């Protein structure tokens, strides 16, 4: 079977059509990824904003707990002094 010029032309047309199809799929794929990335960026920005608020609240709570711990320590120190004074007074 001899290859004719018509067969070569038809093969070139098929190859060109397949190449254009692959390029079109590639463009659609890139466009989809770009769209999804933009949507993800909005979501990530929202999550970052929430995390920032949570960190601020956590820092405020941590400061409050440190303050409470200090107050409890002071109360325990004063209570120990009162107990020591009462022991001394009770022994007399």
C-alpha positions in Angstrom: 0.0 0.0 0.0 1.5 3.2 -1.1 1.2 6.4 0.9 -0.2 9.2 -1.2 -0.1 12.9 -0.7 -3.8 12.8 0.3 -3.1 10.4 3.1 -0.3 12.7 4.4 -2.6 15.7 4.2 -5.3 13.8 6.1 -2.8 12.7 8.7 -1.6 16.3 9.2 -5.2 17.5 9.6 -5.9 14.8 12.2 -2.7 15.7 14.1 -3.5 19.4 14.0 -7.0 18.8 15.2 -5.7 16.6 18.0 -3.1 19.2 19.0 -5.7 22.0 19.0 -7.9 19.8 21.2 -5.1 19.2 23.7 -4.2 22.9 23.7 -7.9 23.8 24.3 -8.0 21.3 27.2 -4.8 22.8 28.6 -6.3 26.3 28.5 -9.5 25.2 30.2 -7.4 23.4 32.9 -5.3 26.5 33.5 -8.4 28.7 33.7 -10.1 26.3 36.1 -7.0 26.3 38.3 -6.8 30.1 38.3 -10.5 30.3 39.3 -10.1 27.8 42.1 -7.0 29.5 43.3 -8.9 32.8 43.5 -11.7 31.1 45.5 -9.1 29.4 47.7 -7.4 32.7 48.3 -10.6 34.3 49.6 -11.2 31.3 51.9 -7.6 31.4 53.1 -7.8 35.1 53.8 -11.0 34.5 55.8 -9.3 31.7 57.8 -6.2 33.9 58.4 -8.5 36.7 59.7 -10.3 34.3 62.1 -6.9 32.9 63.3 -5.6 36.4 64.0 -8.7 37.2 66.0 -8.3 33.9 67.9 -4.7 34.7 68.7 -5.6 38.1 70.0 -8.3 36.5 72.2 -5.9 33.8 73.4 -3.2 36.4 74.3 -5.8 38.4 76.3 -6.9 35.2 78.1 -3.2 34.3 78.8 -2.6 37.7 80.2 -5.7 37.4 82.4 -4.6 33.9 83.6 -1.1 35.2 84.5 -2.7 38.0 86.5 -5.0 35.6 88.3 -2.1 33.3 89.1 -0.3 36.2 90.6 -3.3 37.2 92.6 -3.8 33.6 93.9 -0.1 33.5 94.8 -0.4 36.7 96.7 -3.5 35.4 98.5 -1.7 32.2 99.4 1.2 34.1 100.8 -1.1 36.3 102.9 -3.1 33.2 104.0 0.2 31.5 105.1 1.1 34.6 107.1 -2.3 34.6 108.8 -2.1 30.9 109.5 1.4 31.3 111.0 0.1 34.2 113.1 -2.8 32.2 114.4 -0.6 29.3 115.3 1.7 31.6 117.2 -1.3 33.3 118.9 -2.9 29.9 119.6 0.2 28.6 121.4 0.2 31.4 123.9 
